[in-house]
Amino acid sequence: MPEAVHAQQPEITVSLADPERGPLSPQDASFKAKSISRALRRAANKSRAPTSVIAGGGGFQARRGDRAFRLGVLASFAAFVLAPFLVASIYWGLIASKQYVTETKFALRAGEASSLDLLSGGAMGSQASQQMQDAQVLVNFIRSRSMIEALDRKVGLRAMFSRSGVDYFSSFDPEDSVEELEKYWKRRIDASLDMMSGIISVNVRAFTPRDSLTIAQNVTDLSERLVNELSTRSRRDALAQARTELTRAEEQLKNATGSMRDARNTEGVLDAPAAAEAINKLITTLRLELAATQEDLALHSDSATSDSPQARLLTARVQSLKSQIDEYSTQIAGGGERGEGSLAQRAGVLSMHQIELDLARQRYALAASMFENARVDLETQRAYLVSFLRPTLAEKSLYPRRWIEWGIIVAPATIGWLALVAVAFLVRDHMAK
């Protein structure tokens, strides 16, 4: 390298005098001196000028190892830039399989609120919150393993993603586990939820337009089935609980009715208050008749014929009426002639059974009302999957995005190589000082 530097320096020839012309004059000597000075300055500047960057820089004296440095720069360029450029160009330009996208958009819409929801406070806010929660559950379900297993059973997801003709890096190995299929599925599906509008967007990628359309249609169907299950599962549980309560209330009503029947048979009274009211009416009639008879008897007592047969008959009538009044009064509030309980005692026994019967009837009526409301609520669809952008057959492949994917590989490789070369130059210049 020193020989190369000396070769680059210009050859300077100075002649102070020409023998044929004689000594130089002072003016010629001054002109020659200035010319020599300018020539020396140009030679010094040229010797200090740097050589090519790829050649390893320069200086007044060339450094040792510039050839090795130059070869290292070229080798790193080939390894970090040229090789990725060629690999990316060949794969994304010639090998990468086409992928077709099918897009669908849908939203959850709540059905008509039931009468109970309208009467309860905060029904609208609760519905909106439940609807947003169901939408988030639906997005997670689309990405989940449950969706993958359902699609694999229904349309053969593994076979669709491992078709012949698909390049090695894009296809799925059908022998891999379901966990690997789940990871692969998440790279082929894009499900997102717009929190402001509640719209769910789903993009499905496959290697044929028909496959992407079939997968998107089945994703929509399975999502709608999940929405129906979410909206009916709790209401089915409520209906089952209401049916159990209705059965229990019906059994209690049957027992209370049977107990009331047995008590009436035992007491010999169908309705104690009604019987007491009838006896009171009879006692009132007897007392009125007694008063009239006593009045007739008083008229006969004032006359001279007080011992007449008419007077004796009236007296006997008065005694009979009093005896009947006492007997009927005893039946209401006293002991009977054969030791039977009074109507008051019988009414106390029957009233306890009547209270149990009334409570059983109220429980049965409430349980029947709850069961009917749960049945109507179950038959009323609360949530709908409204698909306003239905899946359609793709006509053009949108993936892979060849230029973008190519740039993602080549651009970082180029930038990394430039940074590496810059660091190498800084290290070399620092070590050369």
VOPAGU-2260 file (C-alpha; in pm, 1 decimal, decimal comma):
REM VOPAGU-2260
SITE   aa  ch    i         X         Y         Z
SITE  MET   A    0       0,0       0,0       0,0
SITE  PRO   A    1     282,0     254,3      57,8
SITE  GLU   A    2     392,9     190,0    -299,0
SITE  ALA   A    3      41,2     277,8    -416,4
SITE  VAL   A    4      52,0     606,5    -231,1
SITE  HIS   A    5     389,7     696,5    -379,4
SITE  ALA   A    6     255,8     609,4    -719,1
SITE  GLN   A    7     -26,2     853,1    -674,9
SITE  GLN   A    8     207,8    1144,8    -585,7
SITE  PRO   A    9     298,7    1362,3    -887,7
SITE  GLU   A   10     661,4    1382,6   -1000,9
SITE  ILE   A   11     798,8    1733,3    -958,5
SITE  THR   A   12    1097,6    1850,2   -1163,0
SITE  VAL   A   13    1257,2    2185,5   -1079,2
SITE  SER   A   14    1519,9    2351,5   -1292,9
SITE  LEU   A   15    1676,7    2660,7   -1137,7
SITE  ALA   A   16    1873,5    2764,4   -1445,7
SITE  ASP   A   17    1890,1    2693,6   -1807,9
SITE  PRO   A   18    2254,4    2654,0   -1918,4
SITE  GLU   A   19    2179,4    2778,3   -2260,1
SITE  ARG   A   20    2001,5    3092,4   -2138,4
SITE  GLY   A   21    2219,8    3170,9   -1844,0
SITE  PRO   A   22    2120,5    3263,7   -1488,2
SITE  LEU   A   23    1757,8    3349,5   -1408,4
SITE  SER   A   24    1657,6    3699,4   -1357,5
SITE  PRO   A   25    1505,6    3800,1   -1023,5
SITE  GLN   A   26    1159,0    3819,5   -1184,8
SITE  ASP   A   27    1191,2    3473,0   -1335,4
SITE  ALA   A   28    1321,6    3332,2   -1010,0
SITE  SER   A   29    1023,4    3477,3    -819,6
SITE  PHE   A   30     779,8    3336,5   -1077,7
SITE  LYS   A   31     944,4    2994,8   -1061,2
SITE  ALA   A   32     932,1    2997,1    -680,0
SITE  LYS   A   33     560,4    3074,3    -680,0
SITE  SER   A   34     495,4    2800,2    -934,7
SITE  ILE   A   35     689,5    2549,3    -726,1
SITE  SER   A   36     493,6    2653,0    -411,6
SITE  ARG   A   37     156,9    2605,1    -585,8
SITE  ALA   A   38     262,9    2267,5    -720,7
SITE  LEU   A   39     370,2    2151,3    -376,1
SITE  ARG   A   40      38,9    2263,1    -222,1
SITE  ARG   A   41    -160,2    2075,3    -486,4
SITE  ALA   A   42      45,0    1762,1    -429,8
SITE  ALA   A   43      -2,0    1782,9     -51,7
SITE  ASN   A   44    -380,8    1830,5     -84,7
SITE  LYS   A   45    -406,3    1540,5    -326,1
SITE  SER   A   46    -208,1    1313,6     -97,4
SITE  ARG   A   47    -432,1    1401,4     200,5
SITE  ALA   A   48    -761,8    1344,2       9,2
SITE  PRO   A   49    -952,1    1026,2     132,8
SITE  THR   A   50    -989,1     732,7     -97,1
SITE  SER   A   51   -1317,7     541,9    -154,6
SITE  VAL   A   52   -1514,7     447,2     155,2
SITE  ILE   A   53   -1547,1      87,9      37,7
SITE  ALA   A   54   -1168,1      80,2      -8,3
SITE  GLY   A   55   -1129,1     151,5     360,6
SITE  GLY   A   56   -1068,2     526,8     365,9
SITE  GLY   A   57    -739,6     694,5     304,4
SITE  GLY   A   58    -508,4     953,3     442,0
SITE  PHE   A   59    -156,2    1055,3     389,6
SITE  GLN   A   60     -46,6     695,7     423,9
SITE  ALA   A   61    -271,5     402,1     341,9
SITE  ARG   A   62    -354,3     171,8     632,6
SITE  ARG   A   63    -268,0    -193,1     645,7
SITE  GLY   A   64    -552,6    -445,9     613,4
SITE  ASP   A   65    -766,5    -227,3     384,6
SITE  ARG   A   66    -812,6    -515,9     147,2
SITE  ALA   A   67    -948,4    -741,8     422,9
SITE  PHE   A   68   -1177,3    -463,9     544,4
SITE  ARG   A   69   -1307,3    -411,5     192,6
SITE  LEU   A   70   -1376,7    -783,4     154,1
SITE  GLY   A   71   -1556,0    -787,4     492,9
SITE  VAL   A   72   -1784,0    -502,0     386,0
SITE  LEU   A   73   -1871,5    -681,1      64,9
SITE  ALA   A   74   -1927,3   -1013,2     244,3
SITE  SER   A   75   -2155,1    -850,5     503,3
SITE  PHE   A   76   -2350,8    -682,5     224,9
SITE  ALA   A   77   -2402,7   -1017,7      56,9
SITE  ALA   A   78   -2504,7   -1185,9     384,3
SITE  PHE   A   79   -2724,5    -913,6     533,7
SITE  VAL   A   80   -2872,3    -745,4     227,6
SITE  LEU   A   81   -2830,7    -945,6     -88,9
SITE  ALA   A   82   -2930,4   -1287,0      53,0
SITE  PRO   A   83   -3249,3   -1162,6     225,9
SITE  PHE   A   84   -3332,1    -964,9     -87,4
SITE  LEU   A   85   -3303,6   -1272,9    -307,9
SITE  VAL   A   86   -3487,0   -1503,8     -65,2
SITE  ALA   A   87   -3771,7   -1258,3      -9,5
SITE  SER   A   88   -3800,7   -1183,8    -379,4
SITE  ILE   A   89   -3813,1   -1550,1    -474,6
SITE  TYR   A   90   -4058,3   -1651,0    -199,7
SITE  TRP   A   91   -4301,2   -1358,8    -212,0
SITE  GLY   A   92   -4277,1   -1324,4    -587,6
SITE  LEU   A   93   -4286,2   -1687,2    -700,8
SITE  ILE   A   94   -4362,9   -1931,0    -416,6
SITE  ALA   A   95   -4608,0   -1772,9    -167,7
SITE  SER   A   96   -4962,3   -1909,0    -216,5
SITE  LYS   A   97   -5255,4   -1679,7    -278,9
SITE  GLN   A   98   -5496,9   -1623,9       7,1
SITE  TYR   A   99   -5859,4   -1512,0     -38,6
SITE  VAL   A  100   -6045,8   -1305,0     217,4
SITE  THR   A  101   -6417,7   -1318,7     298,1
SITE  GLU   A  102   -6551,8   -1043,1     520,4
SITE  THR   A  103   -6871,4   -1040,0     723,0
SITE  LYS   A  104   -7012,0    -790,6     971,0
SITE  PHE   A  105   -7294,6    -837,4    1215,3
SITE  ALA   A  106   -7430,7    -693,7    1536,9
SITE  LEU   A  107   -7640,7    -804,7    1831,3
SITE  ARG   A  108   -7984,6    -652,2    1866,7
SITE  ALA   A  109   -8208,3    -692,8    2168,4
SITE  GLY   A  110   -8569,2    -806,1    2129,7
SITE  GLU   A  111   -8879,5    -653,1    2282,1
SITE  ALA   A  112   -8861,5    -612,0    2657,3
SITE  SER   A  113   -9110,3    -811,5    2860,7
SITE  SER   A  114   -9372,8    -650,3    3080,6
SITE  LEU   A  115   -9175,5    -738,2    3392,1
SITE  ASP   A  116   -8865,0    -568,6    3251,1
SITE  LEU   A  117   -9064,2    -257,7    3168,6
SITE  LEU   A  118   -9201,9    -242,4    3521,5
SITE  SER   A  119   -8858,7    -293,1    3678,2
SITE  GLY   A  120   -8625,0       2,1    3698,8
SITE  GLY   A  121   -8310,1      24,1    3485,6
SITE  ALA   A  122   -8428,2    -236,0    3235,2
SITE  MET   A  123   -8291,5     -50,2    2930,6
SITE  GLY   A  124   -7949,0       7,6    3083,8
SITE  SER   A  125   -7927,2    -354,2    3193,7
SITE  GLN   A  126   -8016,9    -473,3    2843,1
SITE  ALA   A  127   -7750,6    -253,4    2682,2
SITE  SER   A  128   -7484,5    -374,0    2924,8
SITE  GLN   A  129   -7582,1    -737,1    2871,9
SITE  GLN   A  130   -7578,7    -688,2    2494,8
SITE  MET   A  131   -7224,6    -545,2    2497,6
SITE  GLN   A  132   -7106,1    -826,9    2723,4
SITE  ASP   A  133   -7259,2   -1084,9    2488,1
SITE  ALA   A  134   -7080,0    -919,1    2194,3
SITE  GLN   A  135   -6744,2    -949,9    2371,9
SITE  VAL   A  136   -6818,3   -1311,9    2454,5
SITE  LEU   A  137   -6900,7   -1371,7    2088,7
SITE  VAL   A  138   -6570,3   -1223,7    1964,5
SITE  ASN   A  139   -6374,6   -1440,5    2207,0
SITE  PHE   A  140   -6577,6   -1744,0    2100,4
SITE  ILE   A  141   -6487,2   -1687,3    1733,1
SITE  ARG   A  142   -6116,9   -1700,7    1823,2
SITE  SER   A  143   -6154,8   -1988,0    2068,1
SITE  ARG   A  144   -6086,7   -2358,6    2051,4
SITE  SER   A  145   -6460,9   -2434,3    2068,1
SITE  MET   A  146   -6513,7   -2259,4    1734,7
SITE  ILE   A  147   -6218,5   -2448,1    1582,7
SITE  GLU   A  148   -6347,1   -2787,2    1694,8
SITE  ALA   A  149   -6699,7   -2710,9    1571,0
SITE  LEU   A  150   -6569,3   -2597,6    1230,1
SITE  ASP   A  151   -6337,2   -2896,1    1201,5
SITE  ARG   A  152   -6627,3   -3133,7    1264,9
SITE  LYS   A  153   -6858,8   -2950,8    1027,2
SITE  VAL   A  154   -6645,6   -2846,3     727,0
SITE  GLY   A  155   -6305,3   -3013,8     778,7
SITE  LEU   A  156   -6091,1   -2717,8     880,0
SITE  ARG   A  157   -5765,8   -2913,2     878,7
SITE  ALA   A  158   -5819,4   -3028,8     520,1
SITE  MET   A  159   -5893,1   -2675,2     401,4
SITE  PHE   A  160   -5571,8   -2537,5     549,9
SITE  SER   A  161   -5355,1   -2824,2     418,9
SITE  ARG   A  162   -5461,0   -2841,8      56,6
SITE  SER   A  163   -5212,3   -2963,0    -203,5
SITE  GLY   A  164   -5035,9   -2686,8    -390,4
SITE  VAL   A  165   -5007,8   -2459,0     -88,4
SITE  ASP   A  166   -4653,2   -2357,2      -6,4
SITE  TYR   A  167   -4482,3   -2512,9     293,3
SITE  PHE   A  168   -4463,2   -2198,6     504,1
SITE  SER   A  169   -4832,2   -2111,5     460,9
SITE  SER   A  170   -4995,9   -2454,0     488,8
SITE  PHE   A  171   -5093,9   -2640,2     806,0
SITE  ASP   A  172   -4978,6   -2989,5     888,5
SITE  PRO   A  173   -5297,8   -3195,7     946,3
SITE  GLU   A  174   -5109,6   -3422,2    1188,1
SITE  ASP   A  175   -5041,4   -3135,1    1430,4
SITE  SER   A  176   -5230,1   -3101,5    1757,7
SITE  VAL   A  177   -5539,9   -2892,1    1815,1
SITE  GLU   A  178   -5327,0   -2641,7    2005,0
SITE  GLU   A  179   -5119,9   -2582,4    1692,5
SITE  LEU   A  180   -5440,4   -2555,3    1491,1
SITE  GLU   A  181   -5563,7   -2290,1    1734,6
SITE  LYS   A  182   -5245,8   -2084,9    1682,8
SITE  TYR   A  183   -5277,2   -2124,3    1306,6
SITE  TRP   A  184   -5647,6   -2027,0    1318,9
SITE  LYS   A  185   -5569,2   -1702,2    1499,6
SITE  ARG   A  186   -5337,5   -1609,3    1210,0
SITE  ARG   A  187   -5613,4   -1679,6     956,4
SITE  ILE   A  188   -5904,9   -1506,5    1134,0
SITE  ASP   A  189   -5947,9   -1145,4    1235,6
SITE  ALA   A  190   -6242,6   -1076,2    1469,0
SITE  SER   A  191   -6286,1    -731,7    1622,8
SITE  LEU   A  192   -6556,9    -541,2    1809,3
SITE  ASP   A  193   -6631,1    -172,0    1768,3
SITE  MET   A  194   -6710,0     -58,4    2121,7
SITE  MET   A  195   -6896,8     250,9    2003,9
SITE  SER   A  196   -7136,5      86,5    1757,4
SITE  GLY   A  197   -7124,7    -273,9    1880,0
SITE  ILE   A  198   -7045,4    -400,7    1526,5
SITE  ILE   A  199   -6846,7    -724,5    1505,1
SITE  SER   A  200   -6619,2    -756,0    1200,3
SITE  VAL   A  201   -6484,1   -1094,9    1092,7
SITE  ASN   A  202   -6227,3   -1154,4     814,0
SITE  VAL   A  203   -6149,6   -1512,4     714,4
SITE  ARG   A  204   -5848,7   -1609,1     500,8
SITE  ALA   A  205   -5822,0   -1933,0     307,4
SITE  PHE   A  206   -5642,6   -2063,6      -0,4
SITE  THR   A  207   -5952,3   -2082,5    -222,1
SITE  PRO   A  208   -6247,7   -1843,4    -251,7
SITE  ARG   A  209   -6493,2   -2127,0    -180,3
SITE  ASP   A  210   -6311,9   -2229,2     138,1
SITE  SER   A  211   -6307,0   -1876,2     277,6
SITE  LEU   A  212   -6678,0   -1833,4     197,9
SITE  THR   A  213   -6769,5   -2166,7     359,5
SITE  ILE   A  214   -6572,8   -2089,9     675,1
SITE  ALA   A  215   -6724,2   -1740,0     705,6
SITE  GLN   A  216   -7079,5   -1871,6     661,7
SITE  ASN   A  217   -7030,3   -2136,6     925,8
SITE  VAL   A  218   -6871,1   -1885,6    1163,3
SITE  THR   A  219   -7186,6   -1674,6    1128,7
SITE  ASP   A  220   -7413,8   -1974,8    1186,2
SITE  LEU   A  221   -7223,9   -2092,4    1493,3
SITE  SER   A  222   -7216,6   -1738,5    1630,6
SITE  GLU   A  223   -7593,8   -1708,7    1592,7
SITE  ARG   A  224   -7639,1   -2039,8    1770,9
SITE  LEU   A  225   -7422,6   -1916,6    2058,4
SITE  VAL   A  226   -7626,0   -1594,9    2080,9
SITE  ASN   A  227   -7945,7   -1798,2    2109,0
SITE  GLU   A  228   -7789,7   -2014,4    2377,5
SITE  LEU   A  229   -7670,5   -1710,7    2570,4
SITE  SER   A  230   -8014,6   -1551,1    2555,4
SITE  THR   A  231   -8211,3   -1864,9    2646,1
SITE  ARG   A  232   -7991,5   -2058,0    2888,6
SITE  SER   A  233   -8072,4   -1845,7    3192,5
SITE  ARG   A  234   -8437,8   -1828,7    3096,2
SITE  ARG   A  235   -8455,6   -2206,3    3060,2
SITE  ASP   A  236   -8314,9   -2232,7    3410,7
SITE  ALA   A  237   -8576,0   -1982,7    3532,1
SITE  LEU   A  238   -8853,1   -2183,9    3364,4
SITE  ALA   A  239   -8730,7   -2507,9    3523,0
SITE  GLN   A  240   -8719,5   -2343,6    3864,4
SITE  ALA   A  241   -9067,7   -2196,8    3814,8
SITE  ARG   A  242   -9197,5   -2540,7    3713,8
SITE  THR   A  243   -9048,0   -2692,6    4029,5
SITE  GLU   A  244   -9208,8   -2423,8    4245,7
SITE  LEU   A  245   -9541,6   -2477,2    4070,4
SITE  THR   A  246   -9526,7   -2851,8    4134,0
SITE  ARG   A  247   -9444,9   -2792,2    4500,9
SITE  ALA   A  248   -9726,2   -2540,2    4539,4
SITE  GLU   A  249   -9970,7   -2775,6    4368,4
SITE  GLU   A  250   -9879,3   -3056,0    4607,7
SITE  GLN   A  251   -9924,0   -2824,7    4906,8
SITE  LEU   A  252  -10263,9   -2717,4    4776,1
SITE  LYS   A  253  -10371,2   -3078,8    4736,5
SITE  ASN   A  254  -10264,5   -3156,7    5092,0
SITE  ALA   A  255  -10440,5   -2850,1    5231,9
SITE  THR   A  256  -10759,7   -2934,6    5041,2
SITE  GLY   A  257  -10752,2   -3291,7    5167,9
SITE  SER   A  258  -10695,4   -3175,6    5525,8
SITE  MET   A  259  -10989,1   -2934,5    5498,5
SITE  ARG   A  260  -11214,4   -3209,7    5366,2
SITE  ASP   A  261  -11118,2   -3444,9    5646,8
SITE  ALA   A  262  -11176,7   -3172,8    5907,5
SITE  ARG   A  263  -11524,2   -3099,6    5773,1
SITE  ASN   A  264  -11610,9   -3468,3    5777,6
SITE  THR   A  265  -11480,6   -3501,3    6132,3
SITE  GLU   A  266  -11661,8   -3190,9    6262,2
SITE  GLY   A  267  -11977,4   -3260,7    6063,2
SITE  VAL   A  268  -11998,1   -2901,3    5943,0
SITE  LEU   A  269  -11937,1   -2784,9    5590,5
SITE  ASP   A  270  -11912,9   -2416,8    5677,8
SITE  ALA   A  271  -11925,1   -2321,9    6046,2
SITE  PRO   A  272  -11982,8   -1944,9    5992,1
SITE  ALA   A  273  -12267,0   -2015,5    5749,8
SITE  ALA   A  274  -12422,6   -2268,2    5993,1
SITE  ALA   A  275  -12390,9   -2021,0    6280,9
SITE  GLU   A  276  -12550,6   -1749,4    6071,0
SITE  ALA   A  277  -12841,7   -1981,7    5985,8
SITE  ILE   A  278  -12890,5   -2075,5    6350,1
SITE  ASN   A  279  -12882,9   -1708,2    6450,4
SITE  LYS   A  280  -13153,9   -1634,2    6196,4
SITE  LEU   A  281  -13360,2   -1925,4    6338,6
SITE  ILE   A  282  -13308,0   -1804,3    6694,2
SITE  THR   A  283  -13421,8   -1456,0    6592,1
SITE  THR   A  284  -13736,9   -1601,7    6436,5
SITE  LEU   A  285  -13806,1   -1809,0    6749,0
SITE  ARG   A  286  -13758,0   -1506,3    6970,5
SITE  LEU   A  287  -14002,5   -1305,8    6763,8
SITE  GLU   A  288  -14251,4   -1589,9    6787,2
SITE  LEU   A  289  -14186,6   -1614,2    7161,5
SITE  ALA   A  290  -14255,7   -1246,8    7206,9
SITE  ALA   A  291  -14586,4   -1275,0    7019,2
SITE  THR   A  292  -14687,8   -1581,0    7218,8
SITE  GLN   A  293  -14599,3   -1414,1    7546,9
SITE  GLU   A  294  -14810,4   -1114,9    7443,5
SITE  ASP   A  295  -15109,4   -1341,2    7372,4
SITE  LEU   A  296  -15053,8   -1518,0    7702,3
SITE  ALA   A  297  -15053,7   -1186,4    7885,2
SITE  LEU   A  298  -15389,9   -1096,9    7734,9
SITE  HIS   A  299  -15539,0   -1424,8    7850,4
SITE  SER   A  300  -15387,8   -1385,8    8198,0
SITE  ASP   A  301  -15576,5   -1056,3    8251,9
SITE  SER   A  302  -15907,6   -1216,8    8169,6
SITE  ALA   A  303  -16115,9   -1441,1    8390,5
SITE  THR   A  304  -16028,6   -1740,2    8183,1
SITE  SER   A  305  -15662,0   -1765,7    8280,1
SITE  ASP   A  306  -15695,4   -2135,6    8344,3
SITE  SER   A  307  -15863,0   -2198,9    8017,4
SITE  PRO   A  308  -15722,8   -2448,0    7771,5
SITE  GLN   A  309  -15616,5   -2160,7    7549,0
SITE  ALA   A  310  -15404,8   -2011,8    7826,2
SITE  ARG   A  311  -15243,2   -2344,8    7906,4
SITE  LEU   A  312  -15165,0   -2398,7    7539,7
SITE  LEU   A  313  -14999,2   -2059,2    7515,8
SITE  THR   A  314  -14800,3   -2131,3    7829,4
SITE  ALA   A  315  -14677,0   -2459,7    7687,9
SITE  ARG   A  316  -14591,1   -2282,1    7362,9
SITE  VAL   A  317  -14384,8   -2025,9    7548,5
SITE  GLN   A  318  -14189,7   -2297,2    7728,4
SITE  SER   A  319  -14126,1   -2482,6    7404,8
SITE  LEU   A  320  -13999,6   -2172,4    7233,5
SITE  LYS   A  321  -13763,9   -2093,9    7522,8
SITE  SER   A  322  -13635,6   -2449,3    7517,7
SITE  GLN   A  323  -13564,2   -2429,4    7144,3
SITE  ILE   A  324  -13392,0   -2093,9    7179,6
SITE  ASP   A  325  -13167,8   -2231,7    7456,0
SITE  GLU   A  326  -13087,2   -2542,2    7252,9
SITE  TYR   A  327  -12990,5   -2346,3    6943,3
SITE  SER   A  328  -12785,7   -2099,9    7148,4
SITE  THR   A  329  -12606,5   -2393,8    7306,5
SITE  GLN   A  330  -12520,0   -2529,3    6962,9
SITE  ILE   A  331  -12346,1   -2201,4    6876,1
SITE  ALA   A  332  -12147,7   -2138,4    7193,8
SITE  GLY   A  333  -12206,7   -2427,7    7432,3
SITE  GLY   A  334  -12191,9   -2806,8    7455,8
SITE  GLY   A  335  -12442,0   -3008,0    7256,5
SITE  GLU   A  336  -12686,7   -3260,8    7395,5
SITE  ARG   A  337  -12463,5   -3557,8    7296,5
SITE  GLY   A  338  -12142,3   -3401,2    7413,3
SITE  GLU   A  339  -12054,4   -3270,1    7064,4
SITE  GLY   A  340  -11850,6   -2952,3    7029,4
SITE  SER   A  341  -12019,7   -2620,6    6963,4
SITE  LEU   A  342  -12003,0   -2434,2    6637,4
SITE  ALA   A  343  -11750,0   -2197,2    6795,3
SITE  GLN   A  344  -11518,5   -2489,0    6871,1
SITE  ARG   A  345  -11574,3   -2641,4    6528,9
SITE  ALA   A  346  -11517,2   -2302,8    6364,1
SITE  GLY   A  347  -11179,3   -2273,3    6541,4
SITE  VAL   A  348  -11066,4   -2608,8    6404,4
SITE  LEU   A  349  -11198,2   -2538,5    6057,2
SITE  SER   A  350  -11053,3   -2186,1    6051,3
SITE  MET   A  351  -10700,1   -2322,6    6100,5
SITE  HIS   A  352  -10744,7   -2556,2    5806,5
SITE  GLN   A  353  -10903,5   -2273,3    5608,2
SITE  ILE   A  354  -10602,2   -2048,9    5669,7
SITE  GLU   A  355  -10367,9   -2325,1    5548,9
SITE  LEU   A  356  -10589,6   -2377,3    5245,2
SITE  ASP   A  357  -10594,5   -2003,3    5164,2
SITE  LEU   A  358  -10214,2   -1981,5    5195,6
SITE  ALA   A  359  -10174,5   -2286,2    4971,6
SITE  ARG   A  360  -10404,4   -2126,5    4714,4
SITE  GLN   A  361  -10203,9   -1801,8    4721,5
SITE  ARG   A  362   -9875,2   -1987,0    4681,2
SITE  TYR   A  363  -10018,4   -2186,1    4394,5
SITE  ALA   A  364  -10151,2   -1872,7    4223,1
SITE  LEU   A  365   -9812,7   -1699,2    4260,6
SITE  ALA   A  366   -9620,8   -2005,1    4135,1
SITE  ALA   A  367   -9858,0   -2039,2    3838,6
SITE  SER   A  368   -9808,8   -1671,9    3752,7
SITE  MET   A  369   -9429,1   -1703,7    3774,4
SITE  PHE   A  370   -9433,5   -2015,4    3558,9
SITE  GLU   A  371   -9646,7   -1846,6    3293,3
SITE  ASN   A  372   -9420,1   -1539,9    3286,9
SITE  ALA   A  373   -9109,1   -1761,0    3256,5
SITE  ARG   A  374   -9269,0   -1958,2    2974,5
SITE  VAL   A  375   -9362,3   -1643,5    2781,4
SITE  ASP   A  376   -9015,8   -1497,5    2846,0
SITE  LEU   A  377   -8850,1   -1811,9    2710,7
SITE  GLU   A  378   -9061,8   -1810,7    2396,0
SITE  THR   A  379   -8974,9   -1444,5    2335,6
SITE  GLN   A  380   -8637,7   -1406,9    2161,6
SITE  ARG   A  381   -8430,6   -1149,2    2345,5
SITE  ALA   A  382   -8127,7   -1120,5    2114,8
SITE  TYR   A  383   -8083,3   -1132,9    1738,4
SITE  LEU   A  384   -7771,2   -1165,9    1526,2
SITE  VAL   A  385   -7823,6    -907,2    1252,3
SITE  SER   A  386   -7582,0    -968,3     962,9
SITE  PHE   A  387   -7581,2    -652,1     749,3
SITE  LEU   A  388   -7269,7    -753,1     549,5
SITE  ARG   A  389   -7317,1   -1113,9     445,4
SITE  PRO   A  390   -7025,2   -1331,8     327,9
SITE  THR   A  391   -6968,8   -1325,9     -48,9
SITE  LEU   A  392   -6738,8   -1519,3    -278,5
SITE  ALA   A  393   -6400,6   -1349,4    -319,3
SITE  GLU   A  394   -6285,2   -1274,8    -673,3
SITE  LYS   A  395   -5930,1   -1156,8    -608,6
SITE  SER   A  396   -5664,4   -1261,5    -361,4
SITE  LEU   A  397   -5571,9    -990,5    -112,7
SITE  TYR   A  398   -5297,6   -1185,0      65,4
SITE  PRO   A  399   -5010,2   -1213,5      82,9
SITE  ARG   A  400   -4932,5    -845,1      53,1
SITE  ARG   A  401   -4619,9    -918,5    -141,2
SITE  TRP   A  402   -4456,7    -575,9    -150,5
SITE  ILE   A  403   -4529,0    -510,4     215,7
SITE  GLU   A  404   -4402,2    -852,2     325,1
SITE  TRP   A  405   -4099,7    -814,2      97,4
SITE  GLY   A  406   -4026,0    -470,7     243,5
SITE  ILE   A  407   -4061,9    -599,2     600,2
SITE  ILE   A  408   -3768,6    -833,5     532,6
SITE  VAL   A  409   -3547,0    -627,9     301,6
SITE  ALA   A  410   -3574,9    -286,7     468,1
SITE  PRO   A  411   -3468,5    -395,7     820,8
SITE  ALA   A  412   -3187,0    -604,5     670,1
SITE  THR   A  413   -3056,8    -306,6     473,5
SITE  ILE   A  414   -3084,6     -68,2     768,3
SITE  GLY   A  415   -2914,9    -318,9     996,2
SITE  TRP   A  416   -2629,3    -365,0     750,1
SITE  LEU   A  417   -2577,2      10,6     719,0
SITE  ALA   A  418   -2570,1      46,6    1096,6
SITE  LEU   A  419   -2322,3    -241,3    1124,1
SITE  VAL   A  420   -2093,0     -91,0     858,8
SITE  ALA   A  421   -2107,5     250,2    1025,2
SITE  VAL   A  422   -2005,0      97,2    1356,4
SITE  ALA   A  423   -1722,2     -91,1    1185,0
SITE  PHE   A  424   -1589,5     230,4    1030,4
SITE  LEU   A  425   -1600,3     407,6    1363,7
SITE  VAL   A  426   -1415,8     124,9    1534,7
SITE  ARG   A  427   -1152,7     105,8    1260,4
SITE  ASP   A  428   -1089,9     480,4    1259,1
SITE  HIS   A  429   -1070,4     486,2    1636,7
SITE  MET   A  430    -817,5     201,2    1644,5
SITE  ALA   A  431    -607,5     365,4    1371,6
SITE  LYS   A  432    -541,9     678,1    1574,0
